[in-house]
Amino acid sequence: MHLSDFHFELPDELIARYPTEERDASRLLHVSSDGQHHDRVFKDLVELISPNDCLIFNNTKVIPARLLGKRESGGKVELLVERVTGEFEFLSQVKSSNSLKPGAIIQVGDYLLSVIERQGLFYHLSSGPSVPIFEVLENEGHMPLPPYIDRADTEFDAERYQTVYAKEAGAVAAPTAGLHFTDSILEKLKSKGVQWDFVTLHVGSGTFAPVRVDNIEQHQMHSEWFNVPESVVTLVNQTRRKGGRVIAVGTTSVRCLESASVDGELNPKTGDTNIFIYPGYEFQCVDGLITNFHLPESTLIMLVSAFSGRSAILKAYQHAIEQKYRFFSYGDAMFLEKASR
C-alpha cells in the first residue's frame, strides 16, 4: 500500500490546541463493524460497553520531558527526553545550532547535564553521579506537548495531558484516548459490571515521526517499552469465556496486546515492541478500540484502518471533518468495532 492511500485534508481550525473544559465533554464517533458511523458524545460510551466486555487501559504516565538549557558557549539547547535508561542516564533528542560532542555540558537551570555519546537519532546523556534525572525533570521539565499544538505548555497541561489513572512514569506523549475518561465514567462502568485492567507502554516521540517511504511496508517502526502482566491475560481469558469483547483504550493498548499475542493466545510479556500494524494485519486479541483522530499518513491512521477497514475510516474521517469534530491529542474520540470480514 502507498502512503498516499492514508492522506486526507484537514482544516487547521479543527486541530484541538486546547482540551475541552471537562474531560468527558468531547464528542464520540461510533464506527460499527459494518462501517456505519454514528454521532454521539463521549458519555454515551457507557451504553456501548456490555457488562461482559473488558477494557484494557495504558497506565503510563507522561514525564515533563522537555528541557530548555544552554551550552557552555551560551547557545540555546532544547532537549526532549526519549527514554530514561537509568537513575542518572537517558536518551534524548537535541535541538542545537551545532552537534554536541562527547563531554559537552548543557546547563538546565541549576543542573549540569553531560553528553556521553551520540546514538543514531538520539544523544545519550548523564545528569551526574548524584542527581537523578527524574529530579531534573521534576524541577525544570515542561510537558512535551505534540508538535502540532503550537503553543507553550501551561500548568493546566500538567493535569490535562495526563490520564486520571496514570501511574507508571516514562512516556513522552500521552495515550490520548484515555484523556476522555473521568472517575465518574469509570464508576458508571463499574456499576454496570464492566471490568478493566492495565498494560503499560511508554509512548515515545517516534509516535509523531512521519512515514518517509512511499511503500508503507518498508517503514521501520520505532521501539517502545511495554508490559502485559498476568492479570491482564487472566481478564482477557475470562472475557473470552463469557463471550465478551476485549476493548483496547488507545492504539498503545492495542500494540501491547497484539505484541503479546501469538496464534490468538495472549501471554504475559515485557520488553520492547516495534510492531507495525497496517491493513492486512490479522488481529489476535482486540475486538474494540477507543481512540482519537490521527494525523494523515501516520502509522496510527494505518493501524485504525487495519482495524475497521481503510474505506470505512476515511469515510468516517471525512464525516468528522464535515461535522467539525476536533482532531488529535486534545480532540474528540472514536469508538471502533473491528470490521466484519
Number of C-alpha atoms within 10 A of each C-alpha: 12 12 18 12 15 19 14 14 10 14 10 9 10 15 20 18 19 16 20 16 9 11 18 20 15 20 19 25 25 24 22 18 19 14 21 12 21 14 15 16 16 22 20 14 17 16 11 11 19 14 19 18 24 26 24 25 26 33 25 27 25 25 25 25 26 21 22 17 22 17 17 11 8 10 12 15 18 17 20 22 29 24 24 19 13 12 16 19 22 19 24 24 17 18 14 15 9 9 10 19 13 13 13 15 19 26 18 21 14 9 16 17 22 19 19 19 17 16 10 7 9 17 23 21 26 24 21 15 9 8 15 15 22 21 14 21 18 12 13 18 21 21 25 25 22 18 8 14 16 9 11 10 14 10 9 10 16 16 11 19 24 22 24 17 17 19 15 16 16 23 27 27 27 28 29 25 29 24 25 27 20 16 10 11 17 15 12 14 21 14 11 15 15 18 17 19 18 22 23 26 28 28 24 21 20 14 18 15 12 13 16 12 12 13 12 19 13 10 14 13 16 15 17 23 18 25 21 24 17 14 13 21 20 15 19 27 16 15 19 16 10 12 11 18 21 23 26 30 24 23 22 27 28 27 22 26 29 21 24 24 19 12 9 13 13 21 17 15 17 16 13 16 19 13 15 19 24 21 15 11 12 13 17 16 23 22 19 25 26 25 27 29 25 18 22 18 19 17 24 22 23 24 21 24 23 20 28 24 22 21 13 21 24 17 14 20 22 15 16 21 17 9 10 13 21 24 24 21 28 25 24 28 30 27 26 24 21 23 19 11 7
